[in-house]
Amino acid sequence: MEERHVIITYRLDRATIQELCTQLEPGLMSAIRHPTGIPPQVQVLSVLHFLASGSFQTTVAIASGMSQPMFSNVLSRVLSALLKHMRSYIVFPQVEDLPTVKGDFYALGHIPNIIGATDGTHVALVPLHRSEQVYRNRKSYHSMNVQMVCLADQYISHVNAMFPGSVHGAYILRNSSILYVMGQLQRNRVWLLGDSGYPNLSWLLTPVRNTRTRVEERYNEAHGRTRRVIERTFGLLKARLRCLHMTGGSLFYSPKKVCRIIVACCMLHNDRCLFCRRMVQMAVLWQLWSLWTVKTRKQRKKK
């Protein structure tokens, strides 16, 4: 398979996939001892394909040469193996990283001492009937409300995927570990950027409401230019891993498993972050262009 097709199918380049298989292999080897054991490489590739495509389990299972129940077990096993390494994939900036992180953010909008942009995004799921209302968000569909913090290069430095869609982002922030982390960093005079839905906190900069002066307007403009990196991060994450996107349909899993899938996707997004993002962007654009070309040709034939 060509490298381009590897990236389109699995959203990672060949070298990164090999490293991932090597890292997860110890946690997946037990499956081989079973009479119908599946090699770790096949387990990892099938789960990557599932996360990238947003397809049904049955579709991915058939493509991987296994039954749907077998793939369901593989998915749980690979997620467990991957999440054991979460702390090495999703890392908040340390004190020694702050000068570089602040410099990268300053280049976006000329606001000094910024080390992250935060916001929430919704990931659709099919909820349990008894708790259906808790997961209905303000847009009237069921979801998990996922809070993230990203860096200027769209690296995800923090994720909290534990809250249902009806919960407000400000509540999630106040009940997140980021509250403690930023409290510890306050002596370094650093801030996060958030939108107007968040409260004013000592370490969180939000837009000025009802601006009265040109200075306040310029601040809001710079704030918007800088903070929009989190929106681009959401867009890229969901474009790469279609299981999180509405076009991939709702996730038919328990909220706990949906949370695990979301965190796993954030980890894969960060893996070889800059290189893979550029390659995936090129591959996705090529894929969209191909689909558009086919559609255009069909329309011309009809005429």
MIVEXKE-816351 format. One record per residue (C-alpha): residue number from 1; residue in one letter; x negated, z, y. Coordinates in pm, 1 decimal, m for minus. Each point is the difference from the previous one (the first is absolute). Example, Ala and Ser with C-alpha at 12.3 -4.5 7.8 and 13.67 -1.06 7.14 Angstrom:
! residues 2
<seq:1 | type:a | east:m1230.0 | up:780.0 | north:m450.0>
<seq:2 | type:s | east:m137.0 | up:m66.0 | north:344.0>
This chain:
! residues 303
<seq:1 | type:m | east:0.0 | up:0.0 | north:0.0>
<seq:2 | type:e | east:m132.7 | up:m91.5 | north:346.2>
<seq:3 | type:e | east:m83.7 | up:285.9 | north:237.5>
<seq:4 | type:r | east:277.8 | up:m108.6 | north:234.5>
<seq:5 | type:h | east:259.2 | up:23.0 | north:m277.3>
<seq:6 | type:v | east:m138.4 | up:337.7 | north:m110.7>
<seq:7 | type:i | east:56.2 | up:134.5 | north:352.1>
<seq:8 | type:i | east:348.7 | up:m153.5 | north:23.5>
<seq:9 | type:t | east:103.6 | up:150.0 | north:m334.6>
<seq:10 | type:y | east:m163.4 | up:343.0 | north:19.7>
<seq:11 | type:r | east:m73.2 | up:44.3 | north:374.6>
<seq:12 | type:l | east:m359.0 | up:101.3 | north:m78.4>
<seq:13 | type:d | east:m308.8 | up:m211.0 | north:m59.7>
<seq:14 | type:r | east:m152.2 | up:m29.2 | north:m345.5>
<seq:15 | type:a | east:m291.2 | up:239.6 | north:67.9>
<seq:16 | type:t | east:231.0 | up:272.1 | north:133.4>
<seq:17 | type:i | east:231.8 | up:m33.6 | north:m299.6>
<seq:18 | type:q | east:m295.0 | up:41.2 | north:m235.7>
<seq:19 | type:e | east:m116.0 | up:312.6 | north:184.9>
<seq:20 | type:l | east:353.8 | up:139.5 | north:m9.4>
<seq:21 | type:c | east:27.5 | up:m61.7 | north:m375.7>
<seq:22 | type:t | east:m332.8 | up:175.2 | north:m57.3>
<seq:23 | type:q | east:108.9 | up:297.0 | north:211.5>
<seq:24 | type:l | east:337.7 | up:39.8 | north:m172.3>
<seq:25 | type:e | east:m112.8 | up:m82.0 | north:m354.3>
<seq:26 | type:p | east:m66.5 | up:362.9 | north:m112.0>
<seq:27 | type:g | east:355.7 | up:96.8 | north:87.8>
<seq:28 | type:l | east:147.5 | up:m302.8 | north:m178.4>
<seq:29 | type:m | east:m206.0 | up:m1.8 | north:m320.2>
<seq:30 | type:s | east:243.1 | up:225.4 | north:m189.4>
<seq:31 | type:a | east:251.0 | up:m284.9 | north:m4.5>
<seq:32 | type:i | east:m238.0 | up:m213.9 | north:m207.1>
<seq:33 | type:r | east:8.7 | up:246.6 | north:m290.5>
<seq:34 | type:h | east:368.1 | up:m78.9 | north:m48.0>
<seq:35 | type:p | east:68.4 | up:m276.8 | north:m257.4>
<seq:36 | type:t | east:142.9 | up:m216.6 | north:279.5>
<seq:37 | type:g | east:m272.4 | up:108.5 | north:240.7>
<seq:38 | type:i | east:m47.7 | up:m203.9 | north:316.8>
<seq:39 | type:p | east:m350.8 | up:m44.6 | north:145.6>
<seq:40 | type:p | east:m55.1 | up:180.9 | north:334.0>
<seq:41 | type:q | east:m66.8 | up:m331.1 | north:175.7>
<seq:42 | type:v | east:339.7 | up:m135.7 | north:m105.6>
<seq:43 | type:q | east:170.6 | up:322.6 | north:109.5>
<seq:44 | type:v | east:m160.2 | up:m11.6 | north:344.8>
<seq:45 | type:l | east:64.4 | up:m372.3 | north:51.2>
<seq:46 | type:s | east:365.4 | up:27.1 | north:m101.4>
<seq:47 | type:v | east:59.4 | up:288.6 | north:242.8>
<seq:48 | type:l | east:m183.2 | up:m179.9 | north:282.3>
<seq:49 | type:h | east:218.3 | up:m305.7 | north:m62.2>
<seq:50 | type:f | east:312.4 | up:217.0 | north:4.3>
<seq:51 | type:l | east:m93.2 | up:169.7 | north:328.5>
<seq:52 | type:a | east:m107.8 | up:m326.6 | north:163.1>
<seq:53 | type:s | east:298.5 | up:m210.4 | north:m103.1>
<seq:54 | type:g | east:284.7 | up:249.2 | north:26.9>
<seq:55 | type:s | east:141.8 | up:m152.9 | north:m320.7>
<seq:56 | type:f | east:214.3 | up:174.0 | north:m259.1>
<seq:57 | type:q | east:m178.5 | up:187.8 | north:m276.7>
<seq:58 | type:t | east:134.0 | up:m242.8 | north:m260.1>
<seq:59 | type:t | east:m149.8 | up:m301.0 | north:178.9>
<seq:60 | type:v | east:m344.5 | up:158.5 | north:28.3>
<seq:61 | type:a | east:17.9 | up:134.1 | north:m356.2>
<seq:62 | type:i | east:69.6 | up:m345.8 | north:m144.8>
<seq:63 | type:a | east:m282.4 | up:m152.1 | north:205.8>
<seq:64 | type:s | east:m233.5 | up:273.6 | north:m129.2>
<seq:65 | type:g | east:104.9 | up:m36.0 | north:m363.8>
<seq:66 | type:m | east:175.7 | up:333.6 | north:m41.6>
<seq:67 | type:s | east:352.2 | up:140.4 | north:m15.1>
<seq:68 | type:q | east:174.1 | up:151.5 | north:302.0>
<seq:69 | type:p | east:m11.1 | up:358.7 | north:m139.7>
<seq:70 | type:m | east:m368.7 | up:m46.4 | north:m74.5>
<seq:71 | type:f | east:m67.7 | up:m119.1 | north:355.0>
<seq:72 | type:s | east:195.3 | up:296.7 | north:137.0>
<seq:73 | type:n | east:m240.9 | up:232.0 | north:m183.2>
<seq:74 | type:v | east:m297.7 | up:m203.9 | north:121.2>
<seq:75 | type:l | east:120.9 | up:26.2 | north:360.5>
<seq:76 | type:s | east:23.3 | up:379.5 | north:m21.5>
<seq:77 | type:r | east:m339.5 | up:23.0 | north:m168.0>
<seq:78 | type:v | east:m179.8 | up:m221.0 | north:254.1>
<seq:79 | type:l | east:162.4 | up:178.0 | north:295.3>
<seq:80 | type:s | east:m113.4 | up:336.9 | north:m137.5>
<seq:81 | type:a | east:m354.7 | up:m126.3 | north:m55.7>
<seq:82 | type:l | east:m15.6 | up:m152.9 | north:348.2>
<seq:83 | type:l | east:144.5 | up:298.3 | north:186.4>
<seq:84 | type:k | east:m271.0 | up:226.7 | north:m141.2>
<seq:85 | type:h | east:m236.8 | up:m182.6 | north:236.9>
<seq:86 | type:m | east:223.3 | up:20.5 | north:307.9>
<seq:87 | type:r | east:m240.1 | up:219.3 | north:198.4>
<seq:88 | type:s | east:m272.2 | up:m262.9 | north:m24.4>
<seq:89 | type:y | east:230.8 | up:m286.2 | north:106.2>
<seq:90 | type:i | east:198.7 | up:158.8 | north:284.5>
<seq:91 | type:v | east:m235.4 | up:197.8 | north:223.0>
<seq:92 | type:f | east:67.5 | up:137.1 | north:348.4>
<seq:93 | type:p | east:m292.5 | up:m44.3 | north:243.6>
<seq:94 | type:q | east:m259.4 | up:275.8 | north:m19.4>
<seq:95 | type:v | east:m177.9 | up:140.4 | north:305.9>
<seq:96 | type:e | east:m299.3 | up:m228.0 | north:m55.0>
<seq:97 | type:d | east:233.3 | up:m303.9 | north:m6.8>
<seq:98 | type:l | east:174.4 | up:76.4 | north:329.5>
<seq:99 | type:p | east:m229.3 | up:m193.2 | north:240.5>
<seq:100 | type:t | east:45.2 | up:m323.4 | north:m196.6>
<seq:101 | type:v | east:374.6 | up:49.3 | north:m46.6>
<seq:102 | type:k | east:51.4 | up:77.5 | north:369.4>
<seq:103 | type:g | east:m203.2 | up:m305.1 | north:99.1>
<seq:104 | type:d | east:209.0 | up:m228.2 | north:m220.8>
<seq:105 | type:f | east:324.3 | up:128.8 | north:151.9>
<seq:106 | type:y | east:m136.4 | up:m20.7 | north:353.9>
<seq:107 | type:a | east:m62.2 | up:m370.1 | north:m56.5>
<seq:108 | type:l | east:371.6 | up:m51.1 | north:m69.5>
<seq:109 | type:g | east:149.3 | up:143.4 | north:317.6>
<seq:110 | type:h | east:m269.0 | up:188.8 | north:194.7>
<seq:111 | type:i | east:143.6 | up:344.4 | north:m74.7>
<seq:112 | type:p | east:m285.5 | up:242.9 | north:m78.6>
<seq:113 | type:n | east:m23.6 | up:257.0 | north:m280.8>
<seq:114 | type:i | east:265.6 | up:m151.9 | north:m229.4>
<seq:115 | type:i | east:m60.9 | up:42.8 | north:m373.9>
<seq:116 | type:g | east:326.9 | up:m125.8 | north:m146.9>
<seq:117 | type:a | east:342.3 | up:m155.3 | north:53.9>
<seq:118 | type:t | east:298.2 | up:146.4 | north:m183.1>
<seq:119 | type:d | east:352.1 | up:m116.8 | north:m78.0>
<seq:120 | type:g | east:250.3 | up:m16.4 | north:m282.2>
<seq:121 | type:t | east:123.9 | up:m287.7 | north:m212.9>
<seq:122 | type:h | east:280.1 | up:m20.6 | north:m254.2>
<seq:123 | type:v | east:m39.3 | up:m103.8 | north:m364.3>
<seq:124 | type:a | east:329.6 | up:m84.0 | north:m170.4>
<seq:125 | type:l | east:103.0 | up:168.2 | north:m324.2>
<seq:126 | type:v | east:309.7 | up:46.3 | north:m215.3>
<seq:127 | type:p | east:78.2 | up:373.4 | north:30.7>
<seq:128 | type:l | east:148.4 | up:242.1 | north:m246.8>
<seq:129 | type:h | east:377.1 | up:9.2 | north:48.3>
<seq:130 | type:r | east:14.6 | up:374.1 | north:66.6>
<seq:131 | type:s | east:m242.9 | up:m25.6 | north:293.6>
<seq:132 | type:e | east:96.6 | up:m343.7 | north:128.0>
<seq:133 | type:q | east:72.5 | up:106.3 | north:359.8>
<seq:134 | type:v | east:m337.1 | up:170.5 | north:44.4>
<seq:135 | type:y | east:m177.1 | up:m332.6 | north:m50.5>
<seq:136 | type:r | east:222.3 | up:m208.1 | north:229.8>
<seq:137 | type:n | east:m202.6 | up:m80.5 | north:312.6>
<seq:138 | type:r | east:114.4 | up:m91.5 | north:350.2>
<seq:139 | type:k | east:18.2 | up:m367.9 | north:m102.5>
<seq:140 | type:s | east:249.6 | up:91.9 | north:m274.3>
<seq:141 | type:y | east:m211.8 | up:m73.0 | north:m305.4>
<seq:142 | type:h | east:m167.3 | up:246.4 | north:m237.5>
<seq:143 | type:s | east:m369.7 | up:62.6 | north:41.0>
<seq:144 | type:m | east:m296.6 | up:231.9 | north:15.8>
<seq:145 | type:n | east:m120.5 | up:62.1 | north:356.5>
<seq:146 | type:v | east:m377.5 | up:m37.3 | north:m24.4>
<seq:147 | type:q | east:m228.8 | up:138.2 | north:270.3>
<seq:148 | type:m | east:m344.9 | up:m153.2 | north:33.9>
<seq:149 | type:v | east:m301.4 | up:23.9 | north:226.0>
<seq:150 | type:c | east:m232.3 | up:m298.2 | north:28.8>
<seq:151 | type:l | east:m331.4 | up:m82.2 | north:164.2>
<seq:152 | type:a | east:m70.8 | up:m291.5 | north:232.6>
<seq:153 | type:d | east:m102.9 | up:m220.7 | north:m294.6>
<seq:154 | type:q | east:333.7 | up:71.2 | north:m178.2>
<seq:155 | type:y | east:m155.0 | up:241.5 | north:m249.0>
<seq:156 | type:i | east:264.7 | up:256.3 | north:m103.4>
<seq:157 | type:s | east:m150.2 | up:344.5 | north:60.1>
<seq:158 | type:h | east:308.9 | up:208.0 | north:m84.0>
<seq:159 | type:v | east:328.3 | up:m56.1 | north:m183.3>
<seq:160 | type:n | east:299.9 | up:225.8 | north:m61.6>
<seq:161 | type:a | east:263.2 | up:m163.1 | north:m223.4>
<seq:162 | type:m | east:195.6 | up:308.3 | north:m108.8>
<seq:163 | type:f | east:299.3 | up:m9.6 | north:236.3>
<seq:164 | type:p | east:332.9 | up:m185.0 | north:m42.8>
<seq:165 | type:g | east:119.2 | up:m265.1 | north:243.2>
<seq:166 | type:s | east:239.9 | up:222.0 | north:195.7>
<seq:167 | type:v | east:m278.5 | up:233.6 | north:117.5>
<seq:168 | type:h | east:m124.6 | up:m56.8 | north:356.0>
<seq:169 | type:g | east:m363.0 | up:m94.7 | north:53.3>
<seq:170 | type:a | east:m59.1 | up:297.0 | north:231.7>
<seq:171 | type:y | east:104.4 | up:240.5 | north:m277.1>
<seq:172 | type:i | east:m232.4 | up:m172.2 | north:m247.1>
<seq:173 | type:l | east:m288.1 | up:30.0 | north:245.0>
<seq:174 | type:r | east:59.7 | up:371.6 | north:54.0>
<seq:175 | type:n | east:5.4 | up:57.3 | north:m376.7>
<seq:176 | type:s | east:m303.2 | up:m211.9 | north:m75.9>
<seq:177 | type:s | east:m359.2 | up:97.9 | north:m74.0>
<seq:178 | type:i | east:m99.5 | up:m208.8 | north:301.6>
<seq:179 | type:l | east:115.6 | up:293.0 | north:215.1>
<seq:180 | type:y | east:m274.9 | up:218.9 | north:m147.4>
<seq:181 | type:v | east:m262.4 | up:m277.1 | north:0.5>
<seq:182 | type:m | east:48.4 | up:m83.4 | north:367.0>
<seq:183 | type:g | east:8.1 | up:368.9 | north:89.0>
<seq:184 | type:q | east:m346.7 | up:33.4 | north:m152.1>
<seq:185 | type:l | east:m125.8 | up:m298.9 | north:201.0>
<seq:186 | type:q | east:138.0 | up:113.2 | north:337.0>
<seq:187 | type:r | east:m334.9 | up:142.7 | north:109.2>
<seq:188 | type:n | east:m127.6 | up:m359.6 | north:m9.3>
<seq:189 | type:r | east:263.7 | up:m106.8 | north:255.6>
<seq:190 | type:v | east:145.6 | up:m281.3 | north:m209.5>
<seq:191 | type:w | east:356.4 | up:m130.1 | north:m23.8>
<seq:192 | type:l | east:240.0 | up:m203.2 | north:m208.4>
<seq:193 | type:l | east:241.8 | up:m250.9 | north:149.6>
<seq:194 | type:g | east:370.5 | up:9.3 | north:m84.3>
<seq:195 | type:d | east:315.3 | up:m165.4 | north:131.4>
<seq:196 | type:s | east:265.8 | up:159.1 | north:220.1>
<seq:197 | type:g | east:183.5 | up:139.5 | north:m302.6>
<seq:198 | type:y | east:m270.7 | up:261.4 | north:m49.5>
<seq:199 | type:p | east:m25.4 | up:330.1 | north:191.9>
<seq:200 | type:n | east:m273.2 | up:70.4 | north:252.1>
<seq:201 | type:l | east:m271.6 | up:189.9 | north:m183.5>
<seq:202 | type:s | east:m345.4 | up:103.7 | north:116.5>
<seq:203 | type:w | east:m161.2 | up:m261.9 | north:m226.8>
<seq:204 | type:l | east:265.5 | up:m274.8 | north:15.9>
<seq:205 | type:l | east:35.5 | up:m247.8 | north:286.8>
<seq:206 | type:t | east:339.9 | up:m165.1 | north:43.9>
<seq:207 | type:p | east:125.1 | up:m247.5 | north:265.2>
<seq:208 | type:v | east:112.7 | up:126.0 | north:339.9>
<seq:209 | type:r | east:378.0 | up:m15.9 | north:30.3>
<seq:210 | type:n | east:159.6 | up:m121.3 | north:322.9>
<seq:211 | type:t | east:m325.6 | up:m114.1 | north:157.3>
<seq:212 | type:r | east:m19.8 | up:39.7 | north:377.1>
<seq:213 | type:t | east:m347.7 | up:m117.6 | north:89.4>
<seq:214 | type:r | east:m219.2 | up:m297.7 | north:m78.6>
<seq:215 | type:v | east:m248.1 | up:237.3 | north:m166.9>
<seq:216 | type:e | east:266.9 | up:114.1 | north:m246.8>
<seq:217 | type:e | east:98.3 | up:m360.4 | north:m68.0>
<seq:218 | type:r | east:m361.5 | up:m95.8 | north:m67.4>
<seq:219 | type:y | east:m36.2 | up:297.4 | north:m233.3>
<seq:220 | type:n | east:308.2 | up:m108.7 | north:m195.5>
<seq:221 | type:e | east:m132.7 | up:m355.5 | north:m24.5>
<seq:222 | type:a | east:m336.0 | up:123.1 | north:m131.8>
<seq:223 | type:h | east:178.1 | up:242.5 | north:m232.3>
<seq:224 | type:g | east:213.2 | up:m280.9 | north:m143.0>
<seq:225 | type:r | east:m296.9 | up:m233.5 | north:m51.9>
<seq:226 | type:t | east:m187.4 | up:271.2 | north:m187.0>
<seq:227 | type:r | east:286.9 | up:147.7 | north:m200.4>
<seq:228 | type:r | east:124.3 | up:m335.5 | north:m128.9>
<seq:229 | type:v | east:m281.7 | up:3.7 | north:m255.0>
<seq:230 | type:i | east:216.0 | up:227.7 | north:m217.8>
<seq:231 | type:e | east:283.0 | up:m255.4 | north:7.3>
<seq:232 | type:r | east:m242.8 | up:m273.6 | north:m101.1>
<seq:233 | type:t | east:m122.7 | up:226.3 | north:m279.6>
<seq:234 | type:f | east:354.6 | up:43.8 | north:m133.7>
<seq:235 | type:g | east:53.3 | up:m375.6 | north:14.6>
<seq:236 | type:l | east:m323.8 | up:m76.7 | north:m182.0>
<seq:237 | type:l | east:54.2 | up:270.1 | north:m263.0>
<seq:238 | type:k | east:346.6 | up:m131.8 | north:m84.8>
<seq:239 | type:a | east:m114.9 | up:m362.6 | north:7.7>
<seq:240 | type:r | east:m278.4 | up:74.4 | north:m247.0>
<seq:241 | type:l | east:200.2 | up:226.7 | north:m230.0>
<seq:242 | type:r | east:349.6 | up:m146.2 | north:m11.0>
<seq:243 | type:c | east:145.3 | up:285.4 | north:m204.6>
<seq:244 | type:l | east:14.5 | up:192.5 | north:330.7>
<seq:245 | type:h | east:173.9 | up:m280.7 | north:190.9>
<seq:246 | type:m | east:376.3 | up:m43.5 | north:22.8>
<seq:247 | type:t | east:m33.6 | up:m355.9 | north:m132.3>
<seq:248 | type:g | east:m134.5 | up:147.8 | north:m323.1>
<seq:249 | type:g | east:326.4 | up:193.4 | north:m37.5>
<seq:250 | type:s | east:47.1 | up:374.3 | north:m31.7>
<seq:251 | type:l | east:m221.8 | up:203.3 | north:m231.4>
<seq:252 | type:f | east:201.9 | up:112.7 | north:m306.0>
<seq:253 | type:y | east:m188.2 | up:324.6 | north:m54.5>
<seq:254 | type:s | east:34.3 | up:368.7 | north:69.6>
<seq:255 | type:p | east:m106.8 | up:106.0 | north:351.4>
<seq:256 | type:k | east:m304.1 | up:172.5 | north:m150.8>
<seq:257 | type:k | east:m115.9 | up:m320.6 | north:m168.2>
<seq:258 | type:v | east:71.0 | up:m206.1 | north:312.6>
<seq:259 | type:c | east:m223.7 | up:242.1 | north:189.5>
<seq:260 | type:r | east:m275.9 | up:m56.9 | north:m256.4>
<seq:261 | type:i | east:38.9 | up:m377.7 | north:27.9>
<seq:262 | type:i | east:m22.5 | up:14.5 | north:379.8>
<seq:263 | type:v | east:m316.5 | up:211.1 | north:m1.9>
<seq:264 | type:a | east:m155.9 | up:m225.7 | north:m265.3>
<seq:265 | type:c | east:74.3 | up:m303.6 | north:217.9>
<seq:266 | type:c | east:m167.8 | up:168.4 | north:298.1>
<seq:267 | type:m | east:m306.1 | up:67.1 | north:m214.1>
<seq:268 | type:l | east:m17.8 | up:m363.7 | north:m110.2>
<seq:269 | type:h | east:47.6 | up:m110.8 | north:360.7>
<seq:270 | type:n | east:m305.3 | up:204.6 | north:98.7>
<seq:271 | type:d | east:m220.4 | up:m115.0 | north:m289.2>
<seq:272 | type:r | east:m257.9 | up:m240.3 | north:140.4>
<seq:273 | type:c | east:227.6 | up:23.3 | north:303.2>
<seq:274 | type:l | east:m148.7 | up:m240.5 | north:254.7>
<seq:275 | type:f | east:m125.1 | up:m269.1 | north:m238.1>
<seq:276 | type:c | east:311.4 | up:m3.4 | north:m215.5>
<seq:277 | type:r | east:237.6 | up:m0.4 | north:297.1>
<seq:278 | type:r | east:m162.7 | up:m312.6 | north:138.7>
<seq:279 | type:m | east:1.2 | up:m170.3 | north:m339.1>
<seq:280 | type:v | east:359.9 | up:101.6 | north:m71.3>
<seq:281 | type:q | east:115.9 | up:m113.9 | north:343.6>
<seq:282 | type:m | east:m152.2 | up:m341.3 | north:m69.9>
<seq:283 | type:a | east:150.5 | up:m10.2 | north:m349.6>
<seq:284 | type:v | east:346.3 | up:106.9 | north:118.3>
<seq:285 | type:l | east:m6.9 | up:m255.5 | north:282.1>
<seq:286 | type:w | east:m100.2 | up:m267.0 | north:m249.6>
<seq:287 | type:q | east:284.3 | up:107.8 | north:m230.5>
<seq:288 | type:l | east:254.4 | up:m8.2 | north:283.9>
<seq:289 | type:w | east:m127.2 | up:m340.3 | north:111.6>
<seq:290 | type:s | east:37.2 | up:m131.2 | north:m356.6>
<seq:291 | type:l | east:358.3 | up:128.4 | north:m21.6>
<seq:292 | type:w | east:81.6 | up:m152.1 | north:338.9>
<seq:293 | type:t | east:m149.1 | up:m334.4 | north:m107.9>
<seq:294 | type:v | east:206.3 | up:m6.8 | north:m320.6>
<seq:295 | type:k | east:316.3 | up:90.2 | north:192.4>
<seq:296 | type:t | east:m67.4 | up:m271.2 | north:259.7>
<seq:297 | type:r | east:m53.1 | up:m262.6 | north:m269.4>
<seq:298 | type:k | east:327.4 | up:93.0 | north:m169.2>
<seq:299 | type:q | east:185.6 | up:m27.4 | north:330.9>
<seq:300 | type:r | east:m150.5 | up:m343.9 | north:63.0>
<seq:301 | type:k | east:102.7 | up:m118.9 | north:m346.4>
<seq:302 | type:k | east:359.5 | up:106.9 | north:66.9>
<seq:303 | type:k | east:1.7 | up:m210.7 | north:315.5>
